[in-house]
Amino acid sequence: MRLSKFLLVLAIGLFAVASCVPPEGGKKEAKEEKQEYVPQVVIASALNETNVNVVLKFSPPEDFEFKPEMFLIRSEVDTNKVIKVTDVKKLKKKELVLTLDKPLDIVDVWAITSYNDPTFKNKRFINYEKLLYKFYSDKPLGHNIENGKNVFRVFSPRATKVWLVIADDPVTMKNKVEYEMTKDENGVWEAVVEGDLWGKYYGYRADGPKHFTEAFDPDLIVFDPYSKAVAVENSYKQKGMTVIIDTSKYNWEGDTFVGLKAEDAIIYESHIRDFTAHPSSGVPADIRGTYKGFIYKGKDVVGGINWVKFLGVNAVEFLPIHESGTYEPPFGEQVEHAGAEKGATIVNTWNAQSRNHWGYMTSCFFAPESYYSSGDLTPGKYSGLGGKQVNEFKDVVKALHKEKIAVLLDVVYNHVSQYDYNPLKRLGKKYYFFLNDFHGYDSKSGCGNDFDTAKPMASRLVVDSIKYWMIDYHVDGFRFDLATMIDWKTHEKIVQEAKKINPDVILIAEPWGGGRGEPRDGGGYTLEGFSKRGIGAWNDRIRNFIRGGASASSSPSSGLVFGKGNNDEMKKYVLGFLKKHGGDFYEKGHNVNYAESHDNETLGDFIRIGTGYYRNNQVITNRTEFVKLTDKQLAQNKIAALFLLTVQGAIMMHQGQEFARSKIVDPNSQWLKDFKVDEKGNWYKEITLPNGKTKKVMWPGGKAKPNTIDHDSYEKDDETNWINYDEALKLETNRELVEYYRGLIAIRKNFNAFRKTPTESITFINANEKISPALGWLLPGNVNGDSKDIIVLINGNQTSQATFTLPEGEWEVIANDKVAGLKSLGTVSGTVSLNPISGMILVKK
């Protein structure tokens, strides 16, 4: 009987005694029932080798006396091995510290339960997290040449044996040689090999405790976590090896960092493959969607670097280019779960195309994505043979730098690839990852596992990766995915080390992530916490102000582009959303303003949904007509662009935003060739089971179907995500929007006013009519290096004109509701009237 139930019974009994008066002369005896309390452990964590902190399931009675013999500790690997508890101390009602008679061996799995559970049915596994913090080494990891010899080192503190495997190639394993490695006191395994190994491949086999909570598999070869290049099989398992490559011989031709200041940045968030995968890019078919395709400048080439130059942006932020899991398990089939314990299986019920297109399932923090070198995902083939991807991505960086365009990388350090043979899991699952009470992967991020950056060698891995991309690839900055999952100390180390290499390094956080962040500075969401440490952050507040929210599934018509919004709130964004003006940032350059990113609907689609032009799950029958902007949609996109590109702080725009790109799921994807459509329009796939029978697997619920708009297209391939330049340039209204963005970008770059005006010098001009959102602001030229004053006017109201009284003098119009750029569109003075959903930029003559 549980204590709570016992107390309830006892209370009822006492009430009965008090309420019933026995007959005169009669006697009623109350029997005392003594409840035995049995401690049950729900969480156990080692504080050090001989002390374990335990949390109990129920609170014990106040006078309950704990005794050492009430707890049993036994090895899961060898059940004959036990450890006795010699002392128990009570910390809180349900929390104890147990003292052990001998130290815990971390190269084992220890379970704890109570004395009335000798079969260990209710056992809990002891977590070693604090014990693992003591392991740290400064030794160079990966493959290095030291004193003319090849030295291989890998960190795996709980492995019992590690072998280095070298072969001529990872497919046939020709001339395979194995070396047993030696381990030092800090958990680093080492092997020294003589001879010329350039061009060969290597990996590790690791053995360790045998238990279902472990990930060691001595039969499996995994690549090095410090791989500079990886060759992997095209499958969700990512079977692969490290390429032994000399990355120091690349000819940089004097290249260095661009030196772009964060507040001057106009960032174009993009995807290396999407840039040139579509035929309209003009890139030759054999290199579309690759590093080579991106920098190809042949005749009639529109896409890639030519498009970036055409727009005029000064920074490109690539969605992840770290080696990643590009496949997910085959849809509907029960297969090995290569990212879990040996023998585990999984059925993909969520991803019809079995693809992970965006790259947010990192498998190696140091190697560039091999797929963008070959462009070939033929199942069973290998990507990355020879390591060509290293120099090819360096070519991309060098080419952009020659155009004075900075290169930023979107990096994922909060989790790793989920379904493959990830080396960090196979070499150090219980070191590198947050675990739940049963030692499975904990995932507050929602990505299948959470990487524990606070552990010393995990933190070093992240910082080493940042330094490597800056030194070896000349990368100008980084955007950190789900950045609150990374501990503050690691963030602080990144800032410190990165600024030593490049004082102008641009660091940007995606300022949310699932709650791993430290509470003192915002927990799972914070803008201020990053700014306090010298790191910028995506300002989702201005995104929500402009469009109405992250997703069109909620409040799809509550933003500026729909005529909503408070003028006083608008002022905060104009001023850079700084702390001193009621915002969250300490410096302008920390504020990354945006209205669209890779996540959620594009701004163009958000407007299509918010205006009722598109309804949920509507089947689009004529793509060209659908994506062509109506006059109102064009006006809404323009006012969003004008506001975004005239506020203080850094600017980010997403690839395709400039022509109101739509993410329509294309039914012609090669990854959908095995799907069928029934008479009701439902998409399904027939799976052949091991017994020969077939099974009908329906399209995943809640996922956008072909010919509908997708809000989160990470699992789609080229046909949904690629950039169709014909839609940007051959549709009149869309082309007008492209030119409008180009003009605004040119204006922002040409005038310091939008980037360097002291916010105390900015004055606001209210519309003569009391309407909102309608606002103007004056940027005085004598305080920012410009010689002329500038005025920006916005009328987001959908129905009313807004009249503004201008300061004295004549003002040259360089942007209106039709055109934006550096050419004069005429002059105005006195008052100006703005039509609904329009804006102006004026320069003092």
N, C-alpha and C positions, 0 to 999 in steps of 0.2 A: 504494500500500500504506500502510495506517495505521501510525503509529509503534509502537503497541502490538503490532500483528501482526509488524512488522519485528523488534522486540525478542524476541518469542517465537521466531521463525524463527532469529534469531541465537543465542539460548540453546540451542536444539535442536542447531544446528550445532556449537557449542562442546562440548556434551556428547558428540556423536558423535566429535569429534577426540580428546577425552580418553579415550574408551572403546575406540577401535580402534587396535591397534598394527599398523602395516603390516609386511609381510614384510621380513626382513632385506635390507638393501640397497635396498629400495624407498623411494620418496619420495611423500608426499602433500601437496599444496599447498592451503592454505585461501585461498579468494578472498574479499576484503573487498567487501561490497555496501554502497555508500553510499546512504542514504535521504535524499531531498530532502524537507525539511519545508516545507509550504505553509500559511501561516496562514489560518484560516477564521473569519470573524467571526460570532458568534451574537447579540450584543447590542451596540448602539452608542448612546451617550448624549452629547449636547453638554454639556460642562462650562461653556463660554462660547462666544462667537461663533467663536473660532479654535482651540478645543481639544475633541477628542472622546475620550471614554473608550470603549474597546472590550474586550469579553470574547471570548476565543478558544474554539473548539470543543475543541482538543487542547492539551495542554501541550507547548511546544517543548523540544528538547534544551537542556541547560544552556548549551552554548557557541554556541547559535544566535544569529546577528546579524540583528536586524530592520533593514530599510531602508525609507525612505519610499516608494520606488517599488513596494513590495510591496502597496500599497493603492490602490484606485480609488474615487473619490467622484464621483457624477454626479447631476444633477437628473433626477427622474422626470417633471417637467412639460415640460422642454425638454432632451432628451438630448444636445444640443450643449454644454450648460453643464457644466463639470467643475471640481473644486477639487483642487489638488495638495496632497499631504502633504509637509511640509518637514522634519519631525523625528518620531522615535518614541522614547518613553521607556517602559521596562518597570517596572510597579508591582509586580505579582505574577507568578506562573508563567504565568497565563493572562490577565493584564490589562495593557493598555497605554494610554498617552495619546498621541494623535496631534496634532501641531501643523499647522494648515492655512495655506496661503499667502494666503487671503482669507476674510472672514467668511461664515458660513452665513446665508442669508436665510431667516427663518422663514416667509415667505410663499412657500414652495416645499416640495417633498418631496425630500429628499436620501437617496440610497441608497449603501451602501458594500459592497465585496467585495474579493477579493484579486486579485493581478496575473494569476493563471492562469485567471481567470473573466471574460474580456473581454465576454461576452454578458450578464453580471450575472444568471446563472441562480441563483446562491446568495446573492443580495443580502440585506442587512438594511437596514431603514429607520432613519435616525438620529432618536432621540427628542429633542425640544426641551424637555423638562420644566423643566430648570433655567434655560433661557433665558427661559421664560415667567414665572418668578417675578418678574422685574423690572417687570412691568406692574402698576401700581396707580393708582387714581384715587379721590379723595374727592368728585368731582362728583356731584350728585344724578342718579340714573338713572331711566329710565322717563319718564313724562309729568309735567311740573311747570309751574306758572305762575310765570314770572320776569319782573319788570318789565312785567307786563301782557301778556306774550307766551307762547305755548305753546312750551315747549322739550322736545324729545325727545332722549334720550340712550340709547345701548346700547353695551355692551362687546363688542367682537369684534376682538381684536388681530391675527388672521391673515387677516381678510377683505380683499379688494382693492377692493370697492365695496359700499356698503350704501344701499338706498333706503327711505325712509319712504313707506308707502302709507296714505292716508286715504280712507274711503268712508262713505256714509250708512248702509250696512248690509253685513254680511259675506256675504249670500246673493246679492243681485243686483249688488253692488259699484257701486250707483248713485252718480254724481258722484265717481268714483274720481279721486284726484289723487296724483301721485308727486313726491317731493323727493329729490334726490341729497344724501346726508349727507356731512359732512366729518369727517376723522379727526384726533385729536390724537396727541401722542407717546406717550400711555399706552394707546392702543388703544380710546379712547372715540369713538364716532361721534355727531354732533350735527346736528340740524336745528331751525330756529326758524320757527314758523308763526304768523302773526297771525290774529286773528278768534276768534269764539266757536265752539269745537269740541265743547262738552258734548253728549253723546248720540251722537256719531259713533264710528267704529271705526277702529283703525289696526293696522298690522303692519309687518314688515320683510322686504325681500328682500336676501339677502346672496350675494355672489359671492366666490370664493376659488380656491385651487389646484385644478386639475382632476386628480383621481387617485382610484383606488378606495378609498383609505384616508381620504378626506375626506368631509364631509357637506354641503358648500356646494351650494346649488341655487338659482340666481338666478330660476328660474321659480316658486319656492314662497314664499308669504307666510306668515310665522310670527308668532305673537303675542309681545309683549314679555315677557322673563323677570320684569320688575318690574310686570306687569299687576296692577291692583287688582280687575279683574273681566274675565272672559273669556267670549266667546260661541263655542261649539264645535259642530261638526256631530256628530250621534250616529253615530259610526263609530269603528272602532279607530284610524283615522288622526288623529283629533282635529284636523281642519282648522278653523282658527278665527282670530279677531282679538280685539284688546284693546278693551274698552269704555272710552271716555273719560268718566270719571265723577268727580264731586266728592264725595269721601267725608267731607268735613269738616262737612257740613250736618246730620248726623244729630242728633236730640235725645236725649241720654243721660239727661236728667232728673236730673242730679246723680249719676249712677252712678259708682262707682269699684270698686277691687278689694275682695274680701271680707275679705282679711287673715287667711286661714286658715293656721295653722302646720302644717308638714308632719307633725309627730308627732300632730296632732289629726285628720288627714285620714282620712275613710272614703270611699274613691273608688269610684265606680260606673262601670266601663269599659263603654262602650255605643256604639251605631251610630245615627246620626241617623235613618236610614230604618227600621231594624228596630224602633225604639221605637213607631211608630204605623202601620206598613204593614198589619198584620193587622186585619181588621174588628172583632175583639174589643176593639181599643183604644178604640172608641167615637168615633173621629175621623171627620168627614165624608169620604166616599170621594174627593172631589176634592183634598183636601190631605193624605191619608195619606202617610206616609213623607217629609214635607217639613219645612222649618224652621217653617213656619206650623202644620203639624200637631203638631209637638212642643209648642208653647206653647198649643195650643187647649184651653180649659177649659170647654167646653159641658157641658150636663147629661149624666150617665151616661158621661162620658169617663174612662177608666181609664188609658190609655197616656200617654206623653210626660211632661211635667213633673209631672202629677198622680201618676204612679207613683213618680217620684223623691221627691216630698214624702211619699207614703204610706210608703215604706221608711224615710225619715229620714236617708239619707246626706247628707253635707255637701259633696261634690264630685262632679262628673260629668266623666269623661274620655272625650271623643269620639274614636272611631276616625277616621282622617284626614278632615278636611273641606277640605283644600287641593284645588284643581282637579286632577283625576286622570284617568287612562285607564280609563274604566268598561267599555269594550269590549276584547276581544282579537280577533285575526283570526278570521274565520269558520272553524268546525271542518271539517277535512278538505280545504279548498280551497287551491290554490296561488295566493297573492296577493302584491302588493307588500309588502315589508318596509319600512314607512314609517320605521322607527327605525334603518335601516342605510343603506349607501351607495346612490346612485341606481342603479336597475335590479335591486337585490337582491329576492329573493322568499322566501316562507316558507310552510310548511304547518303549521297548528295541529293537532297530534296529541295534545295534553295537556289541552285544556279544552273539554269537550263543549258547554257552554253559552255559551262565548265571552264570558264576563262576568268582570269584576273588581270584585266587590261591596264589598270592604272599604275600598278607596281607597289601597292601598299602592303605587300606580304614579303618583306625583306628577308633574304636568306644569307646575304653577306654584306657587311658594312664597308668593305674596302674595294669591292670589285664592281666595275660598270656592267650594266645589263648586257648580256651576250646576245640576246634576241635582237637588239637594235643594231647589232653588227651584221648578222646574217639575214634578219627579216624573215626567217623560216621557222615555222612551228610545226613542221611535219612530225606527227607522232613517231617516237622511237629514234629520230635523228638527234644528233648532239649539236647544241649551240655553243659557241665560244671556243671551238678547237683552235689552238694556236694563239689565242689571246689577242686577236686583232682589235677587239673592242677597246682596249686601253688607248692605243694611239688614235683610233678613230674618234673617241670622245674628246681627247686632247685637241684634235683638229677642230672640233666644234667650238671648244672654248677659245682657241687661238683666233678662229675666224670671227667670232663675235667680238672679241677684244679689239681686233683690228678696226671694227666699226664703232669702237668706244661704247660697246654694249656689255654691261655686267652680266655675269652668270651666277644665278642662285640655284641651289639644289633643295628640293623638298626631301627631307630625310626622315626616316621612320626608325626611331630608337625605342619606342614604347612597347613594341611587340615584334615578333618575328613570324616568318611564314608558318602556316598552321598545319598543313597536311603532309609535308614532305620530310625528308631525312635531314632536318636542320641540324647543323653540327653543334650549335650551342645546346640544343636539347640532348644530343647524344653524348656530349662530352661533359655537360655540367647542368643538367636539368634542375637539381636542387640547389645549385648555386645561383644561376642566372635568373630564375623566375620566381614570381610570387606563387605560393601554393595554397590550396585550400586545406581544410582540416584532414582530408584523406590523401593529401599529397598529390592531388591532381592539379592541373594548371588553373590558377585563379584568373578571372578575366573581367575586371571592372571596365576595361576598355571596350568590351564587346568584340574583341578581335581574336578570341581563342586562347590567348595567353598574355600575361603582362610581364614585361622585362624589368627586372629589379636593378635599376641603375645605381641605387645607393650602395650596393656591394662594391668594394674597392676595385676588383678586377673588371667588373661590369662597367663601372664609371670610367675606368682607364680605357676600356674598349671604345666607349663612345667618344671620349676626348681624343684618343689616338686617331679615330676615324675622321673627326673634324680636321685635325691638324694635317692628316695625310691628303685629304681632298684639297686643302688650301696650298700645301707645299708642292704636291706632285701634280695637281691639276689646275692650279691657279684659280680656284673657285673663289668668287667674291663674297659669297654669303650663303645663308641657309634659312630654310623655313622648317620648323620642328613640328611634325605631326603630333597631335594630341599631347601637347607639350607639358600639361600639368601631370602627366604620368612620369615625367623625368624629375628626379629629386632636385631641390634647390642647390645643393652643394655641387652637383654635377653641372647644372646651368652656370653657376658662378665660375667653375673651372673652365668651362667652354669660353665664357666671356674673357677671362684672364688670358688663356692660351691663344685664342684666336686673335685678340687685339695685339699680342706680341708679334704675330706674323703679318697682320694687316690692320692698322689702326682704324681703317674705314670699313672693316668687315660689317656686313649687314646681317643681323640676327633677328629672326621673326618667329614668334610663337603662334601656333594655333592654340588659343588660350583656354582650352577645355580638354577633357580627356577621361572622365569617369571617376574622379574622386581620389586619386592617389596623392594629389598635391597636399602640401603642408597647410594646415588650417590657418596658421598665422598670416598667410598672404593669399588667401582666397580659396584654398582647397581645390575642388575640382573645376573651378572657373575663376580666372583672374586676369585683369588687364594691368592693374597697378603693380601686382607682384613681379611681373616681368619687367615693366618699365623701371621699377626700383633697382633692378639689377643690370640695367643697360641693354635690355632686350626689347625689341618691338613686338607688337602683337596685332593680329587681325582684329579690326574694330567691327565686330558684328553689330554694334549699336547703330552705326551709320548705315550699314547694310539694311537693317530692319527699318530704319527711318526712310530710306529711299524706296524700298520695294514692299515693305510691310511685314517681313519675317524671313526666316530661313527657308521654310517650305510653303508652297502654295496650298498645302492641305489645311493650313490654319491661317486665318486672317489674310486671304489672298488679295485684298483690295484696300489695305489700311495704310499704305505708304504714300510718300510724296508723289510718285508717278500716278497715283489714283486720286490726287487732290486732298490727301489727308496729311496731318502733321502740324505740330505746334511751332510757331515762329521762334519762341524762346528756346526750344530744344534745337531748332535749326542753327541758332547762333553758336551753340556749343561745338557743333561740328565744323562750322566755318572757322572757328578759332582753334581747331586742332584737337578738340576734346581733351584739353589740358586740365590738370588738377586745379589750377588756379581759376579756371573758368567753369568748374562744376563737372569736369570730366574725370578720366582715370590715368592720364599719361603725364609724365614729368617733362618729357621733351617731345617736340613735334615729330622728330624722326622715328620715334617709337610707335607712332600712330599710323597704322597701315589701313587706309581707307579703301573700301571696296563695296561693290554692289552685286558681284557674282563671283563664284569660285567653282571648282570642279564638283563640289558637293551640291546636292539639291538641284532644283530646276535652274536652267539658265535664266538670265534676266528677261530675255525675249519670251521664253515660255511662261515665266511667271506672269508677265503682262498679258499674254494670250489667255491664260487661265483666269487671272483677276478680272479681265473685262468680259468674261463669258464667251470669248471667241472659241475656246476649247473647254470641253467638259470632261470630267474624269472618265477614263477608259474609252473615250470617243475614238473610233477607227478613222484614220486619216486616209482618204482614198486618192488624193492628188497632192503629193508632197510639195511640188513647186508652188502651187496656188496657196497652200497652207503657210509656207514659210515666208511668202511675199508679204511685207509689212503693209498694213492699212495706214491711212493718213494719221489716224489717232495713235496707233501703235508706234509709228515713227516719231510723233511728237513726244510720246511718253518716254521712249528710249533716249531721245535727244535731251530732254530735261534732266534725266538721270545722269547722262554723260556730262552735261554742263555743270551740274552741281558737284558731282564727284571730282571733276578735274579742276575745280577752282577753290577747294577748301585747303586749309593748311595741313601739312603732314605728307607722308608717303602715299603713293597711289598704286593700287593693284587692279588690273582688269584681267578677266579670264579669256582664254583663246576663243574667238568667235563672238564675244560680246559686242564687238564693233559692227557686226551685221545682224544682231539679234538671232544668233544661231539657235536652231531647235534640235533637241535630242530625241529624234523619232526612232524607235526600235525598227531596224530594217529587217524585213522577212527574208532577204536574200543572202544573209550571212552564211558563210561556209559552215559555221558551227551549228546551223539549224537544218542542215540538209537531211537529217534523219527524222525530222519532225513532220507530223501530219496535222491536218485541221479537220475536225468532225463537222457534221451538218449544223451544229449550233455555234460554230466559230471557235470552239475550244481547241487549243494546241496541245498535242500530246506526243509521246515517243514510246515506241514498243521496245521493251527490253527482253532479251532472251535470258532466261534463268538457267542455272547450272543443270536442272533436270530436263532442259530442252523446251519447256513451256515458255510462253510469252506473257509479259505483263505490261499493261498500259499505264504509263506514268504521265500524269497531267502536268501542265505548265505550273510552276510554283505559284501558290497563292500570294497575292500582295505584290507580285513582281510585274512590271510593265510588260505587256504583250506586244508582239510585232504590230507595227502600224499605229502605236500609241506613244505618247510622250513619256520618257523615262526621267525620273528625278535623280537617279543615282546609278549611273551607267558603268560602274566599275567592272561589272561582270559581263559587259557586252564587248564586242570586238570592233574592228575598223568601221564597219558600215553604220554603226550608231554614233561612234565617237569622232570619226575623222572630220577634217575641215574640207567642206565642199566650196571651193573658191568661186565656182559658178554662181552659187547662191549669194555670195558676197558681192560679185561684180556684174552679173548679168541681169539681176532683178533691180529695177530702177530705184525703188524706195530703199532697198537694202544698201545699194551702192551709195545712196545719199547719206545714209547713216555712217557708213565707213568713212566717207569724206569728212563728215562732221567730227568724228573721233580724231581723224588725222589733224584737222584744223585745231581742235582743242589741245591736243598733245603739243602741237607746234607753239601755240600761245603759252601754255604752261612752261615749256622749256625756254622760251624767249624772254619771259618776264620773271624777275625775282619775286614779284609781288605775291605770287601764289605759294611761295616756298619759304621766303625769308623775311616776310613782314613781321615785326614785333607785334604780338597780338594786342598789346595795349594801345597800339596806334590804329587799329581797325575800328571804324565807326559804322554803325548800321543806319540804313535808310528804310523807314517804314513806308508801305504803300499808303496813299491818301485814303483808300477805302480800307475799312477794317475787315480784311479777309485773310484767310490763311489756307495753305502755306504760301505766303508772298513776302519776299524780303529782298533788300538790297544791301550791299556793303561797299565801303570805300577803302581802298588800299593805297595809302599815300606813298608816292614814289621817292620822297626824300629820306626815307628810313630803311630802304631795302636795296639800294643800289640802282634802282630804276630812276629815270629822270622825270617820268610822268606818272600822274595818279591814274588809278584804274578803278572802275566801278563794275560790280557784277549785280545783275538784277534777275530775280527768279519769280515767276508766277506759276505755281503748281495748281492753282484753283482750276477746276474743270469747267466752270461755267461763267465766271466773271472776269472782266478785264481788271488789271491792276495798274494804277497810275502812280508814277514816282516823280517827285520834284528833285531835279538834279542840282548839285552845287553850281555856282556861277561859272560861266564860260562855255566854250564849245567842246563837244565830246565826239570822238570818232568811234563809229560802231565797227567792231571786228568780229562780232558773233551775234547772230539773231536766231530766229526760229528756223531759218533755212540753211544758213551757211556759217561756218566758223573758220578762222584762219588769220593770217597776218596782214591780209589785204583789207583796205578800208572799204566799208560798205555804205559810206555816207556819214554825215554828221547830224547830231541832235543837240538841243539845248533847252533849258526851261524845264519842261515836263516831257516824259515819255509814257506811252501806254503799251502795256504788254497784253497780248491776247492770252486766253486760257492756255495752259500747258506750254509755256514758252519762256525764253530767257534772253538776256543780252549781256555782252561784255563791251564796256566802253573805255576808251583811252583818252585822257585829257590832251587836247591839241596844244 
